[in-house]
Amino acid sequence: MLRVWSSGAYSPDFMLDLADEMGILCWQEAEFGDALYPVNDEFLDNVRAEFTYQVRRANHHPSLAMWAGGNELENLELPTAEEASPEDFPRLLAEYETLFLDTLVPIVFGNSRSISYAPSSTTNGWLYLNHSAPKPMIERYENTTEGSIYGDTDYYNYDSAFAFNYSSYPVGRFSNEFGYHSMPSLQTWRQAVDEEDLWFNSSVIQLRNHHYPPGGLNTTNFANTTKGMGEMTIAAQRWYPVPNKENSIANFSAWCHTTQIFQADFYKSQIMFYRRGSGMPERQLGSLYWQLEDIWQAPTWAGIEYDGRWKVLHYVAKDVYQNVIITPFWNITTGDLEVYVTSDLWETATGTANFTWMNYAGELLNVSTPTSAVVEVGAINTTRVLSANTNDILSGIDPTDVLLVLDVDVEGSLPNTNTTQTFAHRNWWHASTLAEASLVDPKVSVTHSGDAGTGTFIVTAEKGVAAWVWLDYPANAVVFFDDNAFWLLPGENKEVGYTVQKDDTGGAWVDGVTVRSLWDNTLP
């Protein structure tokens, strides 16, 4: 699903046509967000004309999943208004309902047959819904019952200390927005920034960071932008070995890449949690992260850079949104480690999960857990396949040199097919942060076979476990690898295909492909 948020422009017809063809659901929004709006007759007449046209224009598209009244209105704007002006809040709430309930709801229900509507992107849902009533929808707001779970969630936490603490994530029915910013690649920076400004905290780089927003027409708000740069810096330092390379451009590039690893790692942790929720009491059935692509060369929340180059995030999202995944969840306070298999297939899938303990040199560790488990996971559901306590099973073992390799293979069928196929997924759990881990030089190498348009790369880790292996390619091309940002076992060869979207190098980009792993951050 794509959430086309209230960014100031409605989706053009060609985008909805493509979504129809490709089977992509589209969450659409009226163009209201993060603000209070007037409700005078002239304004409401304008809204009715505009929104009626847009609903009728999009209504025939099978890709249209729902309409929302706008972005972050109920969960952010209304509480902000109540806190800022409690004496005016009853009036402001009534005006909100005039626009988003009394005006927009009849337009959606009166011009469609089955399209859902939510007044706000994040909401606790409704208390009452009757399409035939004069007031079809009564919002729930905070009229909740303790122990019950309502609505969807929106989550941002820029304190990276909590990034992988899944108890800090919201529990809901659907996650419509979450994220963290990262730097684009060196190749993308060079499209917009002079070489002399390519260092992490240069004035040019800082002022292209709009987290936090500069405000109004202020173009030199270093106080705000420095906070955003600091958040990325602290996250990288807290969780990974950080670069300190002698060459300033190489150091800048490595720092940019490390912020991308954190971003992807953080999103992955949340996506695993939300997907696991399909088998939990909340019965969570979806998650949408912020955001898909960039509109300029800058630190952003996007997974795709300005010219189409994929960040680490986009490769990780491709992996963690596979039909069947195996995921670890560790409570650092209690030491409880649980492993789950999650499936979004529409029928039960069966197979085997395997658990392999090793150190970063690839040597097997004697840890008292089962080496495998039978897997039977229901339709759109989750099942636990391993439960242990690391305080017990890892007693006497250096946690900085412990890895658990998780593999699952199940048989199942895709929706609307009778063909049985194998679904496989690999994941990793490390007992310490990667900043503290006893990494070894994995001696990663890459070779290419075939021509530039249809060949393959072979990536090998000769000596140790290679964490966050990254294939990179030079400027003036846009290439999508079949897999990237993966881990490799010692002696493992991985064949990686690719798709060339753009090539202004005449095929020479192939000779400029490089490979690195997290170990490279430790090199001068």
C-alpha distance (Angstrom), angle and dihedral (degrees) to the residues before:
residue distance angle dihedral
M1 . . .
L2 3.80 . .
R3 3.77 118.9 .
V4 3.80 107.1 -149.1
W5 3.77 96.2 -161.4
S6 3.81 128.0 -158.4
S7 3.78 94.6 -81.0
G8 3.79 97.0 145.8
A9 3.81 100.3 -86.9
Y10 3.79 133.7 70.1
S11 3.80 121.0 -128.8
P12 3.82 112.4 -85.6
D13 3.78 118.7 -122.9
F14 3.81 93.9 -109.4
M15 3.81 91.1 58.7
L16 3.79 92.4 52.9
D17 3.82 89.7 45.1
L18 3.81 90.0 54.7
A19 3.80 90.9 46.1
D20 3.81 89.1 53.1
E21 3.80 91.1 51.6
M22 3.81 94.9 45.5
G23 3.80 98.2 42.6
I24 3.81 95.1 -116.6
L25 3.79 116.8 150.7
C26 3.81 115.4 -137.7
W27 3.78 125.4 -148.2
Q28 3.81 105.1 -155.5
E29 3.80 128.4 -163.1
A30 3.77 137.1 -162.8
E31 3.78 110.0 -116.8
F32 3.79 98.8 -96.2
G33 3.77 124.6 109.8
D34 3.80 144.5 157.5
A35 3.79 94.3 -11.6
L36 3.80 145.7 83.3
Y37 3.79 116.9 -109.7
P38 3.80 136.3 -151.8
V39 3.79 120.9 -109.3
N40 3.78 102.8 -160.4
D41 3.81 115.8 137.9
E42 3.79 95.6 -106.2
F43 3.80 92.6 53.1
L44 3.81 94.1 45.3
D45 3.81 91.8 48.6
N46 3.80 88.6 53.6
V47 3.81 91.2 48.5
R48 3.81 92.1 49.7
A49 3.78 92.3 52.0
E50 3.79 94.4 46.4
F51 3.79 98.0 43.2
T52 3.80 95.0 42.8
Y53 3.79 89.0 54.9
Q54 3.81 92.6 48.3
V55 3.82 94.7 47.3
R56 3.79 92.4 48.9
R57 3.81 91.9 44.4
A58 3.81 93.3 53.9
N59 3.78 99.0 33.5
H60 3.82 98.1 93.3
H61 3.80 93.6 56.3
P62 3.83 113.5 103.3
S63 3.81 87.5 -154.1
L64 3.82 90.9 67.1
A65 3.81 105.1 105.8
M66 3.80 103.8 170.2
W67 3.77 147.8 -30.6
A68 3.79 124.3 -119.9
G69 3.78 122.4 -164.4
G70 3.78 91.9 -131.2
N71 3.77 148.7 -54.1
E72 3.82 125.5 -55.6
L73 3.79 95.5 -22.9
E74 3.80 103.8 134.4
N75 3.79 98.3 33.2
L76 3.82 98.4 40.7
E77 3.79 115.7 11.8
L78 3.81 99.6 45.3
P79 3.84 94.6 48.3
T80 3.81 89.6 46.2
A81 3.80 90.8 51.5
E82 3.81 92.6 48.1
E83 3.79 92.0 50.1
A84 3.79 93.9 46.0
S85 3.81 97.4 44.7
P86 3.83 113.7 11.0
E87 3.80 92.5 169.1
D88 3.83 90.6 57.8
F89 3.79 96.5 41.3
P90 3.84 98.2 95.5
R91 3.81 88.8 56.2
L92 3.81 93.1 43.9
L93 3.81 91.4 49.6
A94 3.80 90.8 49.6
E95 3.81 90.2 51.0
Y96 3.81 90.0 49.1
E97 3.81 89.9 54.0
T98 3.81 91.8 45.6
L99 3.80 90.4 59.4
F100 3.80 105.1 31.3
L101 3.82 99.9 33.6
D102 3.80 110.1 21.6
T103 3.82 95.7 37.2
L104 3.82 109.2 29.1
V105 3.82 100.9 34.3
P106 3.84 95.7 62.3
I107 3.80 90.0 47.7
V108 3.82 93.1 55.8
F109 3.80 96.0 41.2
G110 3.81 93.1 41.1
N111 3.80 95.2 51.5
S112 3.80 102.5 38.8
R113 3.77 138.6 47.8
S114 3.78 106.0 -144.0
I115 3.80 110.9 1.2
S116 3.80 116.7 130.1
Y117 3.79 122.5 -132.8
A118 3.80 131.7 -157.1
P119 3.82 119.1 -175.6
S120 3.81 91.3 -140.9
S121 3.79 135.0 23.1
T122 3.80 88.9 -118.2
T123 3.78 116.5 37.0
N124 3.80 143.6 145.0
G125 3.78 88.3 -127.1
W126 3.76 129.4 -124.4
L127 3.80 136.4 -47.0
Y128 3.79 93.4 -156.1
L129 3.80 133.4 22.1
N130 3.80 124.3 -180.0
H131 3.79 118.2 152.7
S132 3.81 91.2 -159.3
A133 3.80 97.6 50.2
P134 3.82 122.0 100.8
K135 3.82 86.7 -118.6
P136 3.82 102.2 33.6
M137 3.80 98.1 -174.3
I138 3.81 133.3 41.3
E139 3.80 112.6 -169.6
R140 3.80 121.8 -131.3
Y141 3.82 97.5 -147.8
E142 3.83 106.7 165.1
N143 3.81 94.1 -20.7
T144 3.80 90.9 116.8
T145 3.78 136.0 146.4
E146 3.80 117.8 -125.6
G147 3.77 110.9 -106.8
S148 3.79 94.1 20.9
I149 3.80 123.4 111.9
Y150 3.77 121.8 -138.4
G151 3.76 139.5 -178.1
D152 3.77 132.8 -27.1
T153 3.79 133.7 -47.9
D154 3.80 140.5 -125.3
Y155 3.82 116.6 -165.1
Y156 3.78 134.9 -177.0
N157 3.79 123.6 160.5
Y158 3.79 117.5 168.8
D159 3.80 94.0 -176.8
S160 3.80 96.3 100.2
A161 3.81 91.5 -162.6
F162 3.82 86.3 80.9
A163 3.79 96.3 42.8
F164 3.81 97.2 108.5
N165 3.80 97.6 28.3
Y166 3.77 98.3 107.0
S167 3.81 91.6 -169.4
S168 3.81 86.0 71.9
Y169 3.82 93.0 60.0
P170 3.82 118.5 97.9
V171 3.79 120.0 -105.8
G172 3.79 113.7 -137.1
R173 3.77 146.3 128.8
F174 3.81 95.1 -94.5
S175 3.80 135.4 4.4
N176 3.79 110.1 -137.4
E177 3.81 100.7 174.6
F178 3.81 140.1 13.3
G179 3.76 135.7 138.7
Y180 3.78 156.4 128.1
H181 3.79 131.5 -134.4
S182 3.81 128.9 -111.0
M183 3.79 138.7 177.3
P184 3.81 122.2 -96.6
S185 3.79 121.0 -120.4
L186 3.79 125.4 -80.2
Q187 3.81 89.6 -108.4
T188 3.79 90.5 57.8
W189 3.81 94.5 44.4
R190 3.80 89.4 54.6
Q191 3.80 90.1 60.7
A192 3.81 90.2 67.2
V193 3.81 111.3 14.6
D194 3.81 131.4 66.1
E195 3.80 117.3 -116.0
E196 3.81 92.6 -113.3
D197 3.82 90.1 61.0
L198 3.82 96.2 51.5
W199 3.78 99.2 111.8
F200 3.77 126.6 106.2
N201 3.79 100.7 -106.2
S202 3.79 101.4 27.4
S203 3.80 114.2 139.2
V204 3.80 92.0 -111.5
I205 3.80 93.7 50.9
Q206 3.79 92.8 44.7
L207 3.78 94.9 50.3
R208 3.80 90.9 50.9
N209 3.79 87.7 60.4
H210 3.81 106.0 90.2
H211 3.75 94.6 -177.7
Y212 2.90 100.2 126.5
P213 3.85 100.3 29.3
P214 3.80 114.0 -115.7
G215 3.80 92.0 -135.3
G216 3.79 127.9 -124.2
L217 3.78 114.4 -19.2
N218 3.80 94.5 -24.8
T219 3.81 107.4 129.9
T220 3.82 98.7 174.0
N221 3.79 104.3 51.7
F222 3.81 98.0 142.8
A223 3.81 91.2 163.6
N224 3.80 91.1 66.4
T225 3.78 100.3 35.9
T226 3.81 92.7 47.7
K227 3.80 89.5 60.8
G228 3.79 90.5 57.5
M229 3.80 92.9 47.2
G230 3.79 88.9 48.2
E231 3.79 92.3 53.4
M232 3.80 91.7 55.5
T233 3.82 91.5 45.0
I234 3.80 94.7 50.4
A235 3.80 92.2 46.3
A236 3.80 91.9 52.8
Q237 3.80 92.6 46.7
R238 3.79 93.7 46.3
W239 3.79 98.9 50.9
Y240 3.84 109.8 23.6
P241 3.80 142.1 35.2
V242 3.79 102.6 -92.1
P243 3.80 124.4 -139.2
N244 3.79 123.9 -106.2
K245 3.78 101.3 172.7
E246 3.79 125.1 170.7
N247 3.80 93.3 -132.9
S248 3.80 107.7 73.2
I249 3.81 95.5 -149.5
A250 3.81 91.9 48.3
N251 3.80 89.1 48.2
F252 3.80 91.8 50.4
S253 3.80 91.1 49.1
A254 3.81 92.2 49.3
W255 3.80 91.8 49.2
C256 3.81 90.5 50.2
H257 3.79 89.9 50.7
T258 3.81 92.9 48.6
T259 3.81 91.3 54.8
Q260 3.80 86.9 53.4
I261 3.81 91.4 52.2
F262 3.80 91.0 52.6
Q263 3.79 91.9 47.5
A264 3.81 91.8 50.7
D265 3.80 93.1 43.5
F266 3.81 91.6 51.0
Y267 3.80 93.6 48.0
K268 3.80 90.4 46.8
S269 3.79 91.3 53.3
Q270 3.78 91.5 52.2
I271 3.80 95.1 43.5
M272 3.81 90.6 51.7
F273 3.81 89.2 51.1
Y274 3.79 94.5 47.8
R275 3.80 92.5 46.0
R276 3.80 90.9 49.2
G277 3.80 85.7 56.4
S278 3.81 89.3 73.6
G279 3.79 86.6 80.8
M280 3.80 97.2 37.3
P281 3.83 129.5 85.8
E282 3.80 91.0 -91.1
R283 3.83 90.0 59.3
Q284 3.79 89.9 -149.9
L285 3.78 110.4 -164.4
G286 3.77 107.1 -178.6
S287 3.79 150.1 17.3
L288 3.80 132.5 -163.0
Y289 3.79 120.1 -169.7
W290 3.79 128.4 -151.8
Q291 3.02 112.7 -90.0
L292 3.81 148.3 14.5
E293 3.81 109.1 -176.5
D294 3.80 145.0 2.1
I295 3.79 129.4 -111.4
W296 3.82 93.9 -163.3
Q297 3.80 142.8 8.7
A298 3.81 104.6 -82.6
P299 3.80 145.0 100.1
T300 3.81 104.2 -66.9
W301 3.79 143.6 148.0
A302 3.82 91.8 -104.7
G303 3.79 127.3 122.5
I304 3.82 94.2 -155.5
E305 3.80 121.5 55.6
Y306 3.79 126.7 -132.5
D307 3.83 97.4 -86.1
G308 3.82 95.6 39.1
R309 3.81 99.7 -90.2
W310 3.80 110.8 145.9
K311 3.77 120.3 -120.9
V312 3.79 121.3 -145.9
L313 3.81 87.7 -95.2
H314 3.78 95.8 64.0
Y315 3.80 93.1 52.9
V316 3.80 91.3 47.0
A317 3.80 91.5 48.6
K318 3.79 89.3 52.3
D319 3.81 88.8 54.1
V320 3.80 100.8 43.3
Y321 3.81 94.0 45.7
Q322 3.80 92.8 58.4
N323 3.80 115.3 129.1
V324 3.80 93.5 -103.2
I325 3.81 124.6 26.3
I326 3.80 137.6 172.8
T327 3.80 115.4 -141.7
P328 3.84 137.6 -175.6
F329 3.81 124.2 -142.1
W330 3.80 118.7 -169.6
N331 3.78 127.6 -175.1
I332 3.80 104.3 -150.9
T333 3.82 91.4 -164.0
T334 3.80 98.2 54.0
G335 3.81 99.4 22.4
D336 3.80 91.4 -126.4
L337 3.80 111.8 153.7
E338 3.79 120.1 -168.7
V339 3.79 129.3 178.1
Y340 3.79 122.1 -157.2
V341 3.78 136.3 -172.4
T342 3.80 114.2 -145.4
S343 3.79 125.3 -166.7
D344 3.79 132.3 -173.9
L345 3.80 92.6 -171.5
W346 3.79 115.6 122.2
E347 3.80 94.2 -127.4
T348 3.80 135.1 46.6
A349 3.81 115.1 -77.6
T350 3.80 123.6 -155.1
G351 3.78 134.2 -166.9
T352 3.79 144.0 96.3
A353 3.79 138.0 -55.9
N354 3.81 119.4 -154.9
F355 3.81 127.5 -157.7
T356 3.82 120.8 -160.0
W357 3.81 123.2 -179.1
M358 3.80 118.4 -157.3
N359 3.79 143.9 145.1
Y360 3.80 126.6 -113.8
A361 3.79 91.0 -91.3
G362 3.80 87.1 61.1
E363 3.81 95.0 -110.4
L364 3.79 114.6 145.9
L365 3.80 117.4 -113.4
N366 3.79 125.8 -145.4
V367 3.80 102.1 -124.6
S368 3.79 120.3 162.3
T369 3.79 100.9 -122.8
P370 3.79 129.0 106.3
T371 3.78 114.2 -85.2
S372 3.79 92.7 -141.2
A373 3.78 143.9 8.0
V374 3.77 136.3 -158.4
V375 3.80 111.2 -110.5
E376 3.78 126.2 -148.3
V377 3.78 112.3 163.3
G378 3.77 122.4 176.8
A379 3.77 128.9 -131.7
I380 3.83 111.6 -63.3
N381 3.76 89.9 -9.5
T382 3.79 148.5 111.7
T383 3.77 134.0 -122.5
R384 3.80 130.9 -170.4
V385 3.81 114.3 -124.3
L386 3.82 102.9 173.0
S387 3.79 135.6 28.2
A388 3.81 123.9 177.8
N389 3.79 142.3 139.5
T390 3.78 116.5 -118.7
N391 3.81 92.2 -154.1
D392 3.80 86.3 67.1
I393 3.79 105.8 32.0
L394 3.83 96.4 42.2
S395 3.79 97.4 41.7
G396 3.81 108.8 140.5
I397 3.82 93.7 12.0
D398 3.80 121.0 113.0
P399 3.84 103.6 -112.6
T400 3.80 91.7 -152.7
D401 3.80 88.9 67.5
V402 3.80 102.4 44.8
L403 3.79 128.2 106.6
L404 3.78 131.5 172.8
V405 3.80 114.6 -155.5
L406 3.81 112.3 -155.0
D407 3.79 122.1 -161.0
V408 3.78 130.2 174.8
D409 3.80 130.3 -175.3
V410 3.79 119.6 -179.6
E411 3.78 136.8 167.2
G412 3.78 118.0 -128.8
S413 3.78 146.3 127.0
L414 3.77 132.3 -104.1
P415 3.81 116.4 -120.0
N416 3.81 115.1 -77.5
T417 3.81 93.7 14.6
N418 3.79 134.8 99.7
T419 3.79 93.7 -156.1
T420 3.79 116.4 111.8
Q421 3.79 116.4 -143.6
T422 3.79 140.2 167.4
F423 3.79 120.7 -99.3
A424 3.80 114.8 -163.1
H425 3.78 132.2 -178.6
R426 3.80 136.1 172.7
N427 3.79 127.2 -158.4
W428 3.80 137.8 170.2
W429 3.78 138.0 -138.9
H430 3.81 123.0 -166.9
A431 3.80 122.2 -163.6
S432 3.80 94.8 -141.1
T433 3.77 134.5 31.6
L434 3.77 114.0 -81.9
A435 3.80 86.9 -118.6
E436 3.82 87.6 65.7
A437 3.80 97.8 33.5
S438 3.81 121.9 120.7
L439 3.78 93.5 -120.6
V440 3.80 118.5 -176.3
D441 3.78 128.8 -158.8
P442 3.82 102.6 -90.8
K443 3.82 92.5 -166.5
V444 3.80 92.9 -131.0
S445 3.79 116.9 -165.4
V446 3.79 137.3 173.6
T447 3.79 133.4 -153.1
H448 3.80 131.5 -178.8
S449 3.78 131.7 -141.1
G450 3.78 129.6 -174.0
D451 3.78 128.6 19.3
A452 3.79 127.6 -42.9
G453 3.78 93.6 -99.7
T454 3.79 103.2 48.0
G455 3.80 109.0 12.1
T456 3.79 132.6 113.3
F457 3.78 137.2 -128.1
I458 3.80 123.7 -134.1
V459 3.80 113.9 -149.7
T460 3.81 119.1 -165.7
A461 3.79 134.5 -174.0
E462 3.81 105.7 -159.0
K463 3.81 105.6 179.1
G464 3.80 114.2 19.3
V465 3.77 147.6 -2.6
A466 3.80 109.2 -56.7
A467 3.80 112.6 -146.7
W468 3.79 121.1 -156.1
V469 3.80 97.1 -2.7
W470 3.80 109.0 -159.8
L471 3.79 128.8 -163.7
D472 3.80 110.8 -158.1
Y473 3.79 131.9 -174.8
P474 3.82 133.9 -162.7
A475 3.79 129.6 -99.6
N476 3.81 126.0 -80.2
A477 3.79 94.0 50.7
V478 3.80 137.0 76.9
V479 3.80 113.3 -149.4
F480 3.80 130.5 170.5
F481 3.81 115.3 -154.3
D482 3.80 117.9 -148.8
D483 3.80 87.4 -126.3
N484 3.78 134.9 6.6
A485 3.81 140.4 155.6
F486 3.82 89.4 46.7
W487 3.81 134.8 140.2
L488 3.81 124.6 -117.0
L489 3.79 132.3 -154.9
P490 3.82 120.0 -134.3
G491 3.79 109.8 -80.5
E492 3.79 92.7 11.8
N493 3.80 119.0 139.0
K494 3.78 116.9 -157.1
E495 3.78 122.3 -166.0
V496 3.80 112.6 -147.6
G497 3.77 123.6 -169.5
Y498 3.77 124.6 -166.7
T499 3.79 146.8 -161.8
V500 3.80 121.2 -132.7
Q501 3.79 111.8 -144.9
K502 3.79 96.8 170.6
D503 3.80 133.1 8.2
D504 3.79 122.7 180.0
T505 3.81 91.6 160.6
G506 3.79 99.2 74.8
G507 3.80 89.9 -118.5
A508 3.80 94.2 -51.8
W509 3.82 91.0 117.8
V510 3.81 88.4 82.3
D511 3.80 91.2 67.2
G512 3.80 90.3 52.0
V513 3.81 96.6 55.5
T514 3.80 112.7 121.6
V515 3.79 134.2 -175.0
R516 3.78 130.1 -147.7
S517 3.76 139.3 162.6
L518 3.78 134.1 -157.4
W519 3.81 87.7 -84.7
D520 3.80 88.3 71.9
N521 3.81 89.2 68.8
T522 3.81 87.7 69.3
L523 3.82 94.2 55.4
P524 3.83 121.5 95.6
